[in-house]
Amino acid sequence: MKKSKYPRLRSHTRKGKGGQVWVSYWYDMRGTGKPDVPLGNDYATAIQQWDRLVNHLPMTKGRVQEAIDKFKERVLPTYTSAETVKGYTKNLRQLEPVFGKAGWHEITLPVLRQYLDGRSAKTQGNRELALLSVIWGKALLWGMTEKTWPAAGVKGWKNPEQPREFEVTTELFNAVYEHADQVLRDCMDIATTTGMRLTDTRTVRMPVDGRLRFRAGKTGKWDFFVVEKSPVLTALLERRGNAESVMLLTTKTGRAVSESMLRTRYDAARIKASAAYPKLADDIKAMFLRDTRKRAADLAEDVDEASKLLQHSSKSLTVKHYRTKGNELKAVR
């Protein structure tokens, strides 16, 4: 049996309708549980890359993986938001097997579009390529590539997204609130009163000198609320009494509240509320705890106040994703 001079070297040929022929070369990874490694479209270059793989030479130099590794080492730890780090880490797990071994010249706009077409989670695919774009920009600064981002200046190349339209009415809010324990009620009160993200409601510290100061985990902006101007915050502090904890949101014993503790309590409250109000059951099941931030936006006097409350840099963001309350129009006759 004749042995191949280059074991595991495979070529893929694709023909176009006009008779064009495209050839790409790959290192076959069947049997290893890993994806095939792209070696490019040039035969001589493919042989060089094959030799590096077979002889276990480093394969990251000059490839996207080099930038990903540097991003994880230098940039990712600088993000102050745990949610951002968690989300980026999750996205990188999807990106690395697909793009890590590729050379910069191999990633084109059709390749990006093919990736989006193959992702079942369409919106998440957009987020993943948005992160790849960030890493690409870093790679340009680091001198790893001179090739610009393939989708630069191109509109409409991503999967279409529609903002989630859901209004937390007083009826829905009260139904869940009625069946919530005190910890969940306090969380819902803080979120709808201040417009804080859930992570911030869990980590905001007790007021000092009558001011509830907090730094938004996502944006890093510092702001404060005067407690005495809010009946809800005033009542919450009175319930807290002398509980020994630096956090505003705690259990009865003064224990800090985790994300999983809130999730468990909210799921239980929704189940009870759905059973108690069968006509509202579908909407109750569709309502997320993070939607309390939308309710805060709707409770604000107007769009300007809502945008300021949510710490948005653009009112259009508030209107598109959070403010469901329409503006009152005056009839002209």
N, C-alpha and C positions, 0 to 999 in steps of 0.2 A: 504493500500500500504506500503510495507516494505521500511523503510528509510535506506540509506547507512550509515554505521558507520563512513565513511570518505567521505563526500560529495565532489564532483569534483575530487576525486582521480581516475585517469584512468590508465590502463595498456595497453601497446602495445606489441603484440607478433609477432615476425618475425621468420620464419623457413627457414633454409638453405637447399640446395639440398641434403646434406649428413645427414639430419635429425636433425641438430643442432637447438636449440631453444634459441632465445634471447628475454628477457623481459625488457622493460623500463617503468618507471613510470613517470606520468605527472600530473600537476595540471591544470585542464581544465579551460580555460579562455574564453570560448564561451560566447558571449553576452556582453563582456566588451570592445571589440575592440582591445584587447591586445593578443600577442602570448601566447600559452600554456607554462607553466614553467616546464622545465625538472627537475625531482626529482632524477634521477640516475637509476641505474640498481639493486640496493639492496633494498629489500622491507623494511627492518627495517630503513634504512637511509631515504627512501622515506617517511615513516610515520613521522619521525622527521621533515623533511623539510615541509611536509604537515601541521604539527602542528604549525610550525613557521608562515606559510602563513595565516592560519585560525585565529591565535591569534595575527596577525599583528606584529610579531617579526621581527627584522632586517634580511633581506635576502642577504645582500651584503657581509657579513663577510665570508671569505673563498671562495668567488666567483669572477669571472672575473670582475664584475661590480665594485668591491672594487678598483681594479687596474685602471680601466677606470676613475673612479671618482678622484683618486689621480693624475692621469696623467693630467686630465683637470685642476685640481687645481694648481698643482706645475710645470708641465713641459710645457704645451701648452703656457702659458703666456710668457715663456722665449724665444720663437721663434721671431726673429726680422722681419721676412718676413710676411707681411699681407697675401700674397698669400698662404704661407704654413699653416698659422693658419686657413684660410678660407677652404683650401682643407682638412685638418685634421678634422675640425669640421664637414664638409660634410660627410667624411668617418665614423666618429663616429656615426652619425645618422643612418647609415646602420648597423654598427656592434653591437650597444648596444641591440636592440631588439632580435638579434639572439644569441649573446654570453654572454650578460651581466649577466643573471641569471644562467648560467652554472657553474658547478664546474670545476676546472682545469683538473681533471682526465677525464672529459666527452668530452674534446676537443681533438680529435685524428686526425691523418693525413686523414683518410677517411672522417671525419666530415668536415675538411677544404676543401677537394676536392669536397664534396657534395655542400658546399656553393658556390664554383666557378661554378659548373655545373648549379646551380639554378639562377645565376646572368645573366641577359640579357646583361648587360654592362661588357663584359669579361675583358677588360683591367682595367676598374675601380675596378672590383673585385680583381684583383691582387694588386692594390694600397691599397685597404682596408685591405687585409690580411697582407700586408707589414707593415701597421701601427699597426695591432694587434700584429705582431711579435716584434715591438719596445716596445709596452706596456708590452708584456710578459717578455722581457728582463729587464724592469724596475721592474716588479713584483718579479723577481728573486733577484734583488738587495735589494728590500724592504722587502724580507722575506715572501712574500705572498704565494709563491709556491716554491717547490723544483723540480717540473717537468720541464724538458727542452722543448723548442719549438718543437712541434711534427714533424715539417718538417726539423729540423736541419740536415744538411748533405745530404738531399735528393734533387736530381736534376730532373728537368723537371716535378715538381708536379703542377706548376701553369699553367694558360692558356697561350698558345703560343702567342707571340707578334711579329709583324713585324714592323720595323721602317717605318714611313711615308715617302715615296719617292716622293718628289716634288721639282722641280727646279724652282727658281724664275729667269727666263731669263730677259735679258734687255728689251725685247719686252713686257713682261707681266708687269714688274715693271713700265716702262714708260707709259703704257696704263692707269694704275690706278693713277699714279702720275699726269698725264695730267688732270685728272678730280677731283683731290683732292683740298681742300681749303688750305690756307697757314699753318694752324695749323697741318693738317695731313701731308702735305709735309715736314714740319719741323721735325715731328716725324719720318717719313720714312727716312729722311736724317740722323738724329741722330742715328737711329738703324742700318742703313746700313754702316755708317761711323765708328761707335764705337763697333758694335756687342752687344750693351746693350739689355737686356730684356726690354719688353714694360714698365713694372713697373718702371724700372730704368730711362727710357727715360722721364717719367713723373715727376720723383722726383729728378733728378740730378740738382744740384744748379749751378748758374752762375760761370764761371771761376774766379779764384783768381790768380793774378800775372801771367796771361797767361796760367794757367793750369786748365783743366777741371777735377776736382777730383770727384770720386764717389765710393760709397761702394755698391757692388752688394747685392741686397736685399736677394737673395737666398743663396749665399755662405758667405757673410759678408766680402769678400776680398776688400781691398782698392787698387785703381789704379788711374792713371791719364793720360790725353792726353795733349800734348803741342798744343794749339789752332793754332798757326801760321804755324804749319806743316800740317794742314788740310785746304785746300781751302773751303771745304764744311762748316766746323765749323766756319771759319773766315767769310764767307758770311752770315751765319745764325746770327752771332753776329752783323754784320753790319745792317742787317734788323731789328734786335731788337731795335737798337738805344738806347734811354734812357728810355725804358719801365721799370716802377717801379715794379720789381718782383725779388725775389731771385731765382726763377726757370728758367732754360734754356728754357723749353718748356712752352709757355703761349699763351693766346689769344691776339688779338690786343690791348685789354684794360689792359693787364698784369695779367689777371686772370689765376690761375692754371688750368691745364687740367686734367679732371677726366677720368677714364676708360670708362664710358658710353659716354662721349663726343667723344672720339676716335672711339668707336664702331659705333656710329651713323654716324660719318663722313666717316668712311671706308665703311660701308654698302652702303651709298649713292654714293660714288665714284665707287664702284664695279658695281653698277647697270648702271651708266652712261657709264662706260668703256665697259661693256658687250654689250650695245646697239651700241656703236660707233665702236666696233671691233667684229662683230658677229663670225668671224672665231676663235677668241681667247676666246669667251664667256665662254665655259666650263672650261677652265683653269683659267680664271679670277675668276669665281665663286668658284673654288676649292682652291684659294689662300687665306690664312689667313694673317692678319696684322703681326702676330708673325713670319711669314715666312721671314720677312725682316732680321731677325737674320741669317737665312740660306744664304741669299744673301751676307751678310757681310762675312760669312765663305768662300764663293766662290770667293769673290773679293780679299781675302787675297792671298799673293804670293804663299804660300804652306801650307801644313797641319800643320807644326810647328807654323807658324804665325797665322793660323786660330784658333788653339787650345789655343794659348796664348791670342788672341784677345777675345775669348769667355770665358776666365778664366776657362778652363777645366783642371782638374787634370790628365786627360788621353786623349791621342790623339785618342784612339779607340772610345771614346764617340763622338768626333768631326766627325770622319769619318762615324760612324754608323748613326748618327742622323742629322748632319748638312751639312757636306761638300758633295755636289753633283757633284762638278767639278772633272773630272778624271785627273789622272796624265799623262803627256806626256811621252811616251816611245820612246826610240831610237832604230831604226831598227839596227840589228847587221850585215846586209849585203845588 
